[in-house]
Amino acid sequence: MIQFSNVNKSFSGDFWKEKKQVLKNLSFEINPGSLCGFLGANGAGKTTSIKGLLGFISFDSGDVRFDSSMGNDMRAIRSNIGYFPERPYFYPGMTGRAFSRYLGSLQGLSGNDLEGQIKKWSKRLNIEYALDQKIRGYSKGMLQRLGFVTCLIHRPKLVILDEPLSGLDPLGRKEFKDILLELNNDGVTIFFSSHIISDVEEISDSLVVIKDGSTFFSGFKKNLLKQETAKSVGIIFQASQNIDLENIQKIDDDYSRINIPFELKEEVLETLLSKGAKIEDLRVERQTLEEIIYNSRGVTS
Protein backbone atom coordinates (compact mmCIF):
# COMPACT_ATOMS: atom_id res chain seq x y z
CA MET A 1 0.00 0.00 0.00
CA ILE A 2 2.84 2.42 0.94
CA GLN A 3 6.58 2.10 0.47
CA PHE A 4 9.19 4.50 1.88
CA SER A 5 12.64 4.11 0.30
CA ASN A 6 15.68 5.93 1.75
CA VAL A 7 13.74 9.08 2.65
CA ASN A 8 15.66 12.05 4.06
CA LYS A 9 14.40 15.36 5.44
CA SER A 10 16.18 18.27 7.14
CA PHE A 11 14.86 21.48 8.69
CA SER A 12 16.61 24.74 9.50
CA GLY A 13 15.61 26.65 12.63
CA ASP A 14 16.93 29.92 11.23
CA PHE A 15 19.30 31.17 8.53
CA TRP A 16 22.45 31.02 10.66
CA LYS A 17 22.00 27.57 12.16
CA GLU A 18 22.96 24.33 10.53
CA LYS A 19 20.07 22.22 9.29
CA LYS A 20 18.86 19.42 11.54
CA GLN A 21 18.27 16.11 9.80
CA VAL A 22 14.96 14.70 11.00
CA LEU A 23 14.62 11.68 8.68
CA LYS A 24 17.67 9.59 7.79
CA ASN A 25 17.34 7.05 5.00
CA LEU A 26 13.94 6.06 6.37
CA SER A 27 12.63 2.90 4.70
CA PHE A 28 9.57 0.81 5.49
CA GLU A 29 6.56 -0.79 3.82
CA ILE A 30 2.88 -0.96 4.79
CA ASN A 31 1.03 -3.89 3.24
CA PRO A 32 -2.49 -3.51 1.80
CA GLY A 33 -5.14 -4.46 4.35
CA SER A 34 -2.86 -4.08 7.37
CA LEU A 35 -3.56 -2.26 10.63
CA CYS A 36 -0.16 -0.74 11.22
CA GLY A 37 0.95 1.10 14.36
CA PHE A 38 3.56 3.86 14.00
CA LEU A 39 5.76 4.23 17.06
CA GLY A 40 8.69 6.36 18.13
CA ALA A 41 9.74 8.89 20.76
CA ASN A 42 8.81 12.56 20.57
CA GLY A 43 10.93 14.11 17.82
CA ALA A 44 11.69 10.77 16.17
CA GLY A 45 10.11 11.94 12.90
CA LYS A 46 6.62 10.39 12.91
CA THR A 47 4.65 13.55 12.06
CA THR A 48 7.27 14.65 9.50
CA SER A 49 6.93 11.25 7.81
CA ILE A 50 3.14 11.54 7.67
CA LYS A 51 3.21 15.12 6.35
CA GLY A 52 5.62 14.13 3.61
CA LEU A 53 3.57 11.06 2.77
CA LEU A 54 0.53 13.28 2.23
CA GLY A 55 2.45 15.87 0.22
CA PHE A 56 2.18 18.68 2.79
CA ILE A 57 5.98 18.97 2.81
CA SER A 58 8.61 17.75 0.35
CA PHE A 59 11.38 15.32 1.23
CA ASP A 60 15.01 16.19 0.47
CA SER A 61 15.59 12.81 -1.18
CA GLY A 62 14.21 9.32 -1.33
CA ASP A 63 11.00 7.93 -2.71
CA VAL A 64 7.45 7.25 -1.46
CA ARG A 65 5.17 5.04 -3.53
CA PHE A 66 1.51 4.07 -3.23
CA ASP A 67 -0.06 0.84 -4.39
CA SER A 68 -1.65 1.07 -7.85
CA SER A 69 -5.07 0.37 -6.31
CA MET A 70 -4.94 3.87 -4.77
CA GLY A 71 -4.95 5.60 -8.16
CA ASN A 72 -2.69 6.66 -11.01
CA ASP A 73 -1.99 10.24 -9.89
CA MET A 74 -1.79 12.17 -6.63
CA ARG A 75 -5.28 13.64 -7.06
CA ALA A 76 -6.80 10.15 -7.28
CA ILE A 77 -4.57 8.85 -4.48
CA ARG A 78 -5.56 11.66 -2.10
CA SER A 79 -9.24 11.07 -2.82
CA ASN A 80 -8.77 7.55 -1.42
CA ILE A 81 -7.07 8.71 1.81
CA GLY A 82 -8.80 9.62 5.06
CA TYR A 83 -6.51 11.74 7.23
CA PHE A 84 -6.91 13.00 10.77
CA PRO A 85 -3.99 15.12 12.08
CA GLU A 86 -2.78 15.40 15.66
CA ARG A 87 -3.76 19.09 15.79
CA PRO A 88 -6.74 19.55 13.47
CA TYR A 89 -8.34 22.93 12.80
CA PHE A 90 -12.09 23.39 12.98
CA TYR A 91 -14.15 26.41 12.00
CA PRO A 92 -15.62 27.39 15.38
CA GLY A 93 -18.52 29.36 13.94
CA MET A 94 -19.82 26.40 11.93
CA THR A 95 -22.02 23.63 13.24
CA GLY A 96 -20.68 20.09 13.21
CA ARG A 97 -23.14 19.22 10.46
CA ALA A 98 -22.13 22.15 8.24
CA PHE A 99 -18.46 21.34 8.76
CA SER A 100 -19.05 17.69 7.82
CA ARG A 101 -21.01 18.71 4.73
CA TYR A 102 -18.26 21.10 3.69
CA LEU A 103 -15.47 18.51 3.96
CA GLY A 104 -17.64 15.85 2.33
CA SER A 105 -18.31 18.16 -0.62
CA LEU A 106 -14.55 18.64 -1.08
CA GLN A 107 -14.35 14.87 -1.62
CA GLY A 108 -17.12 14.92 -4.21
CA LEU A 109 -19.98 13.73 -2.01
CA SER A 110 -23.40 15.36 -2.25
CA GLY A 111 -27.11 14.84 -1.68
CA ASN A 112 -28.43 11.73 -0.01
CA ASP A 113 -25.06 9.98 -0.21
CA LEU A 114 -23.36 12.71 1.82
CA GLU A 115 -26.21 12.97 4.34
CA GLY A 116 -26.28 9.20 4.74
CA GLN A 117 -22.56 9.00 5.42
CA ILE A 118 -22.71 11.84 7.95
CA LYS A 119 -25.59 10.13 9.73
CA LYS A 120 -23.87 6.74 9.69
CA TRP A 121 -20.56 7.88 11.16
CA SER A 122 -21.86 10.54 13.54
CA LYS A 123 -24.16 7.93 15.06
CA ARG A 124 -21.38 5.33 15.18
CA LEU A 125 -19.07 7.85 16.89
CA ASN A 126 -21.73 9.12 19.31
CA ILE A 127 -21.59 12.72 18.13
CA GLU A 128 -24.92 12.86 16.26
CA TYR A 129 -26.58 14.72 19.14
CA ALA A 130 -24.16 17.66 18.76
CA LEU A 131 -24.11 18.07 14.97
CA ASP A 132 -26.36 21.14 15.06
CA GLN A 133 -24.33 22.86 17.78
CA LYS A 134 -21.57 25.40 17.02
CA ILE A 135 -18.14 23.79 17.07
CA ARG A 136 -16.82 26.46 19.44
CA GLY A 137 -18.78 24.72 22.21
CA TYR A 138 -17.29 21.28 21.59
CA SER A 139 -15.01 19.59 24.12
CA LYS A 140 -11.72 18.07 22.95
CA GLY A 141 -13.27 14.61 22.90
CA MET A 142 -16.20 15.89 20.80
CA LEU A 143 -13.75 17.46 18.35
CA GLN A 144 -11.92 14.13 18.07
CA ARG A 145 -15.19 12.40 17.22
CA LEU A 146 -16.23 15.03 14.66
CA GLY A 147 -12.80 14.92 13.05
CA PHE A 148 -13.00 11.16 12.74
CA VAL A 149 -16.44 11.47 11.11
CA THR A 150 -15.04 13.77 8.42
CA CYS A 151 -12.08 11.41 7.95
CA LEU A 152 -14.36 8.47 7.08
CA ILE A 153 -17.39 9.83 5.23
CA HIS A 154 -15.85 9.51 1.73
CA ARG A 155 -15.12 5.77 2.17
CA PRO A 156 -11.30 5.93 2.04
CA LYS A 157 -9.17 2.90 1.16
CA LEU A 158 -6.35 4.14 3.39
CA VAL A 159 -6.83 5.86 6.75
CA ILE A 160 -3.88 7.79 8.24
CA LEU A 161 -4.22 8.97 11.83
CA ASP A 162 -1.73 11.01 13.86
CA GLU A 163 -2.35 10.44 17.58
CA PRO A 164 -6.08 9.72 17.16
CA LEU A 165 -6.57 8.46 20.73
CA SER A 166 -5.14 11.47 22.58
CA GLY A 167 -7.71 13.48 24.49
CA LEU A 168 -10.18 10.61 24.72
CA ASP A 169 -11.40 9.01 27.92
CA PRO A 170 -11.07 5.19 28.27
CA LEU A 171 -14.56 4.62 26.85
CA GLY A 172 -13.82 6.87 23.87
CA ARG A 173 -10.52 5.09 23.21
CA LYS A 174 -12.31 1.74 23.21
CA GLU A 175 -14.92 3.04 20.76
CA PHE A 176 -12.23 4.35 18.41
CA LYS A 177 -10.27 1.10 18.59
CA ASP A 178 -13.40 -0.92 17.85
CA ILE A 179 -14.07 1.22 14.77
CA LEU A 180 -10.48 0.85 13.55
CA LEU A 181 -10.83 -2.92 13.82
CA GLU A 182 -14.16 -2.85 11.98
CA LEU A 183 -12.73 -0.73 9.18
CA ASN A 184 -9.73 -3.01 8.88
CA ASN A 185 -11.96 -6.10 8.76
CA ASP A 186 -13.73 -4.42 5.84
CA GLY A 187 -10.44 -4.16 3.96
CA VAL A 188 -9.39 -0.60 4.85
CA THR A 189 -5.64 -0.16 5.39
CA ILE A 190 -4.91 1.82 8.56
CA PHE A 191 -1.67 3.58 9.52
CA PHE A 192 -1.79 5.31 12.90
CA SER A 193 0.70 6.82 15.30
CA SER A 194 0.18 6.76 19.05
CA HIS A 195 2.05 7.31 22.31
CA ILE A 196 -0.27 4.78 23.99
CA ILE A 197 1.71 1.64 23.21
CA SER A 198 -0.76 -0.70 24.93
CA ASP A 199 -3.45 0.44 22.48
CA VAL A 200 -1.14 -0.17 19.53
CA GLU A 201 -0.25 -3.61 20.86
CA GLU A 202 -3.92 -4.45 21.34
CA ILE A 203 -5.19 -3.82 17.82
CA SER A 204 -2.29 -3.64 15.33
CA ASP A 205 -1.03 -6.54 13.25
CA SER A 206 2.12 -4.76 12.06
CA LEU A 207 4.45 -2.05 13.32
CA VAL A 208 6.78 0.64 12.08
CA VAL A 209 9.12 1.87 14.81
CA ILE A 210 11.53 4.74 14.14
CA LYS A 211 14.38 6.01 16.27
CA ASP A 212 16.17 9.29 15.59
CA GLY A 213 14.63 9.45 12.13
CA SER A 214 15.73 5.97 11.02
CA THR A 215 13.93 2.67 10.74
CA PHE A 216 14.20 0.73 13.97
CA PHE A 217 11.70 -2.04 13.14
CA SER A 218 9.26 -2.67 10.31
CA GLY A 219 7.15 -5.78 9.98
CA PHE A 220 4.59 -7.96 11.69
CA LYS A 221 4.09 -7.27 15.40
CA LYS A 222 4.36 -10.98 16.21
CA ASN A 223 7.86 -11.07 14.70
CA LEU A 224 9.11 -8.33 17.02
CA LEU A 225 7.59 -10.05 20.04
CA LYS A 226 8.92 -13.43 18.91
CA GLN A 227 12.52 -12.32 18.59
CA GLU A 228 12.60 -11.18 22.22
CA THR A 229 13.46 -13.92 24.71
CA ALA A 230 11.17 -14.65 27.62
CA LYS A 231 11.76 -12.38 30.57
CA SER A 232 11.14 -14.80 33.42
CA VAL A 233 9.18 -17.79 34.65
CA GLY A 234 6.80 -17.67 37.60
CA ILE A 235 6.19 -20.92 39.49
CA ILE A 236 3.54 -21.44 42.17
CA PHE A 237 4.01 -24.57 44.25
CA GLN A 238 3.14 -26.43 47.46
CA ALA A 239 5.93 -27.84 49.61
CA SER A 240 5.89 -29.81 52.85
CA GLN A 241 9.49 -28.86 53.72
CA ASN A 242 11.77 -25.87 53.48
CA ILE A 243 13.41 -25.46 50.08
CA ASP A 244 16.75 -23.68 49.86
CA LEU A 245 16.19 -21.37 46.90
CA GLU A 246 16.42 -17.60 46.67
CA ASN A 247 13.44 -15.33 45.95
CA ILE A 248 10.75 -17.67 47.27
CA GLN A 249 7.71 -15.69 48.40
CA LYS A 250 4.95 -17.07 50.61
CA ILE A 251 1.48 -16.57 49.15
CA ASP A 252 -0.39 -18.15 52.08
CA ASP A 253 0.00 -21.11 54.44
CA ASP A 254 -0.15 -23.59 51.55
CA TYR A 255 1.35 -21.91 48.49
CA SER A 256 4.62 -20.23 47.60
CA ARG A 257 5.85 -18.48 44.49
CA ILE A 258 9.25 -18.11 42.89
CA ASN A 259 10.26 -15.97 39.90
CA ILE A 260 13.36 -17.07 38.02
CA PRO A 261 15.21 -16.23 34.79
CA PHE A 262 13.90 -18.25 31.85
CA GLU A 263 17.20 -20.09 31.36
CA LEU A 264 17.10 -21.48 34.94
CA LYS A 265 13.61 -23.00 34.72
CA GLU A 266 14.72 -26.65 34.30
CA GLU A 267 17.25 -26.48 37.12
CA VAL A 268 14.78 -24.92 39.56
CA LEU A 269 11.96 -27.29 38.58
CA GLU A 270 14.25 -30.25 39.17
CA THR A 271 15.13 -28.92 42.63
CA LEU A 272 11.48 -28.35 43.54
CA LEU A 273 10.38 -31.79 42.39
CA SER A 274 13.29 -33.51 44.15
CA LYS A 275 12.08 -31.91 47.40
CA GLY A 276 8.57 -33.26 46.90
CA ALA A 277 7.03 -29.93 45.86
CA LYS A 278 3.75 -29.99 43.98
CA ILE A 279 3.69 -27.57 41.03
CA GLU A 280 0.38 -25.72 40.87
CA ASP A 281 1.14 -23.20 38.13
CA LEU A 282 4.00 -22.36 35.78
CA ARG A 283 3.77 -19.24 33.67
CA VAL A 284 6.22 -17.70 31.21
CA GLU A 285 6.18 -13.93 31.67
CA ARG A 286 7.25 -12.25 28.47
CA GLN A 287 8.09 -8.63 27.89
CA THR A 288 5.33 -6.32 26.79
CA LEU A 289 5.68 -4.32 23.60
CA GLU A 290 6.28 -1.22 25.72
CA GLU A 291 9.17 -2.92 27.57
CA ILE A 292 10.70 -4.12 24.31
CA ILE A 293 10.56 -0.75 22.58
CA TYR A 294 11.39 1.64 25.41
CA ASN A 295 13.66 -0.51 27.57
CA SER A 296 15.24 -3.44 25.78
CA ARG A 297 15.77 -1.52 22.57
CA GLY A 298 16.89 1.71 24.11
CA VAL A 299 14.27 4.01 22.59
CA THR A 300 13.65 6.78 25.07
CA SER A 301 10.77 9.23 25.26
Buried (B, 14 or more C-beta within 10 A) or exposed (E): BBBBEEBBBBEEEEEEEEEEBBBBBBBBBBBBBBBBBBBBBEEBBBBBBBBBBBEEEEBBEBEBEBBEEBBEEEEEBBBBBBBBBBEBEBEEEBBBBBBBBEBBEEBEBEEEBBBEBBBBBBEBBBBBEBBEBBBEEBEEBBBBBBBBBBBBBBEBBBBBBBBBBBBBEEEBBBBBBEBBBEBBEEEBBBBBBBBBBEBBBBBBBBBBBBBBBBBBBBBBBEEBBEEBEEBBBEBBBBBEEEBEBEEBEEEEEEBBBBBBEEEEBEEBBEBBEEBEBEEBEEEEEBBBBBBBBBEEBEBEE
